[in-house]
Amino acid sequence: ASSDDSKTKTVISAQNVCKSFGDRTIIKDFTLRIQRGDRIGIVGANGTGKTTLIRMLTGEAEPDTGSITLSPTLTGIVIDQQRKLLTPEKRVRDVLAEGSDWIDVRGVRKHVQGYLKEFLFDPALIEARIGSLSGGEQSRILLAREFAREANLLVLDEPTNDLDLETLDLLQEVIADYDGTVLIVSHDRDFLDRTVTLTLGLDGSGHVDIIAGGYADWEEKRDKRDTPSVKKMEKGVSVAPSAVAPSAAKKVKLTYKDQRDYDLLPKRISEIDAEIAAAEKEMSDSALYLQKPARFAELTAKTESLRTEKDAAEERWLELAMMVEESAS
């Protein structure tokens, strides 16, 4: 970034960045200037380098070649890394304000109960144990805590996981009002289309598409780029059969297991959601933690296991969905 950051507003500058693992290049020739206030989505299938890219952009990892320059005034928050704060026995007051009645919200002092209302909570929830909250409520508490901190870079890794529709709407509003820069890694296409101004799309080849707009805009560019030969044929340009045959041969074919997973995973994901909801409903009984701690611990472990299974199922289905799209193209 330029030393005169107040004039250029550049907070992160990447120049000709390349990064490899073994003999595989996952990021190549990547150049971008990120401005203060940008909302950037990072998308792509698993294994394409999303996590590596975001770690380089935040200074956690170094490129093999090229350079990443961060503004000296840049201070960041990575929401996903703060989940360790949500231990079941802590109270909401403990997580939000370290036990105090007051919280500093980006330099403005507010009463914790009043601040809770801004995030759609009943102020009386201040003494509730974190373990008694649903997954969505826990995520909302974490968002409330982190958005209160003074920072100008916010990193959200799959922020829509476990959030209900009401919380999703709130998160979109908070991101829109945030003064700093936002980096979002997500598979949620609709959420990205509603929140980001720029999309970095990774296709696994090492190339990073830089697209103004959201996921739909990246998808549209990919569709146009992937079908040039069809447009030429429609215009009457002859193409030799030998030139068409290789692309047809590259079509992805699903195995029996792939097809079965593609058909059955949506039902399993719905079943997991129902199991999580049932467990969270039982855990919402404030007396359970004190009267049946063993059952509370059992349910806590169960919900964590179910969420892990759900994440894996969703990632697997998304990969298969991309394979289905490729096989149909």
C-alpha positions, -999 to 999 in steps of 0.1 A, spaced: 0 0 0 11 36 -5 25 53 25 -2 80 20 -30 56 28 -55 84 37 -54 96 0 -52 64 -19 -74 44 4 -56 12 -6 -54 -11 24 -40 -43 7 -19 -45 -24 -10 -78 -42 15 -77 -70 22 -107 -93 16 -131 -64 23 -169 -69 19 -197 -44 25 -234 -48 21 -266 -28 46 -292 -40 44 -293 -78 9 -277 -79 4 -239 -84 -27 -228 -66 -23 -190 -71 -5 -175 -100 1 -140 -114 -25 -125 -90 -25 -87 -88 -51 -66 -70 -55 -34 -50 -81 -36 -22 -96 -3 -12 -110 8 21 -147 -2 22 -145 -30 -4 -167 -60 3 -149 -90 -13 -162 -125 -18 -138 -154 -23 -154 -184 -40 -144 -217 -56 -146 -254 -49 -128 -270 -20 -90 -273 -26 -88 -244 -51 -68 -222 -27 -95 -200 -10 -80 -203 25 -44 -198 12 -55 -167 -7 -72 -151 23 -43 -160 46 -19 -142 22 -42 -112 19 -43 -108 57 -5 -113 61 -7 -148 78 11 -164 49 38 -153 25 37 -158 -13 64 -178 -31 69 -149 -55 54 -114 -58 44 -93 -29 16 -86 -5 17 -51 11 -7 -42 40 -15 -7 51 3 0 84 -31 11 99 -48 -22 90 -63 -41 120 -82 -72 113 -107 -96 129 -112 -131 118 -146 -142 131 -142 -179 127 -111 -179 149 -130 -165 178 -154 -195 183 -131 -208 210 -146 -181 232 -180 -198 231 -175 -223 259 -208 -237 272 -204 -226 308 -197 -189 301 -225 -164 304 -235 -140 276 -222 -112 297 -188 -129 299 -184 -133 262 -197 -98 253 -181 -77 280 -159 -99 301 -184 -99 329 -190 -61 328 -223 -42 324 -208 -21 298 -192 -26 264 -172 -3 241 -187 -5 206 -161 10 183 -153 37 207 -189 43 220 -197 30 255 -230 11 257 -249 -9 283 -247 -46 274 -284 -52 277 -291 -23 253 -265 -37 229 -281 -71 230 -313 -56 216 -295 -44 186 -287 -80 178 -323 -92 182 -318 -106 217 -340 -102 248 -319 -81 272 -327 -106 300 -305 -131 282 -275 -114 296 -271 -141 324 -278 -171 301 -251 -197 296 -237 -200 261 -244 -237 261 -281 -231 265 -282 -210 232 -290 -224 198 -262 -225 172 -277 -195 155 -279 -175 187 -243 -184 195 -232 -172 161 -251 -140 167 -234 -134 201 -200 -139 185 -209 -114 157 -221 -89 183 -188 -92 202 -166 -89 172 -185 -60 155 -180 -40 187 -142 -41 184 -124 -12 167 -110 -27 135 -110 -19 98 -107 -53 83 -133 -81 89 -127 -116 77 -157 -140 76 -152 -177 69 -185 -194 60 -205 -168 81 -239 -181 72 -234 -216 88 -260 -222 116 -277 -188 110 -315 -185 108 -331 -161 82 -336 -133 108 -299 -134 117 -289 -136 80 -308 -104 74 -291 -87 104 -257 -98 92 -263 -83 58 -273 -50 74 -243 -50 98 -219 -57 69 -235 -29 48 -230 -4 77 -194 -16 85 -169 12 79 -140 -10 70 -131 -37 45 -147 -71 45 -134 -104 31 -159 -132 29 -153 -169 21 -186 -186 15 -205 -212 -5 -237 -193 0 -244 -177 -35 -274 -157 -25 -256 -142 6 -226 -132 -16 -248 -116 -43 -265 -95 -15 -233 -84 2 -201 -82 -19 -190 -56 -44 -161 -77 -58 -157 -114 -63 -124 -134 -65 -132 -167 -82 -108 -196 -80 -112 -224 -106 -84 -247 -94 -60 -238 -122 -42 -211 -102 -59 -183 -121 -80 -159 -100 -109 -142 -117 -115 -106 -104 -151 -98 -110 -171 -67 -101 -203 -80 -84 -212 -112 -67 -213 -149 -73 -238 -147 -102 -215 -122 -120 -186 -146 -117 -207 -175 -129 -219 -155 -159 -183 -148 -169 -173 -184 -165 -203 -195 -187 -193 -170 -214 -156 -181 -213 -164 -218 -213 -185 -217 -245 -166 -198 -272 -166 -227 -297 -204 -230 -295 -208 -193 -304 -184 -197 -333 -203 -227 -346 -236 -207 -344 -220 -180 -366 -212 -206 -392 -175 -211 -385 -165 -246 -393 -148 -267 -366 -131 -300 -374 -145 -330 -356 -111 -337 -342 -112 -303 -325 -145 -310 -308 -139 -345 -298 -113 -338 -270 -136 -314 -251 -164 -340 -253 -141 -366 -240 -133 -344 -210 -168 -344 -197 -170 -355 -161 -189 -387 -155 -203 -395 -121 -196 -429 -106 -224 -449 -90 -214 -437 -56 -212 -400 -68 -247 -402 -82 -260 -419 -51 -245 -392 -29 -258 -365 -51 -293 -379 -49 -293 -387 -12 -273 -360 5 -300 -333 5 -323 -356 24 -295 -364 49 -287 -327 54 -323 -320 62 -323 -349 87 -292 -335 103 -308 -300 106 -338 -317 123 -315 -335 148 -296 -303 156 -328 -284 161 -341 -312 185 -309 -312 205 -308 -274 207 -344 -273 219 -336 -297 247 -305 -276 256 -325 -244 257 -340 -255 290 -320 -234 314 -323 -260 342 -307 -287 321 -271 -274 326 -274 -274 364 -296 -305 370 -283 -329 343 -247 -318 334 -239 -351 318 -269 -349 295 -260 -313 286 -224 -324 278 -237 -353 257 -260 -330 237 -232 -304 232 -209 -331 218 -237 -344 196 -245 -310 181 -208 -304 174 -206 -338 157 -237 -332 137 -225 -298 125 -192 -313 114 -212 -340 95 -234 -314 79 -205 -292 68 -189 -322 51 -221 -333 35 -228 -298 21 -192 -295 7 -195 -330 -9 -229 -321 -25 -215 -288 -38 -186 -306 -54 -209 -331 -70 -233 -303 -82 -203 -287 -100 -195 -321 -115 -231 -325 -127 -230 -290 -143 -198 -299 -161 -212 -332 -173 -242 -314 -187 -223 -287 -205 
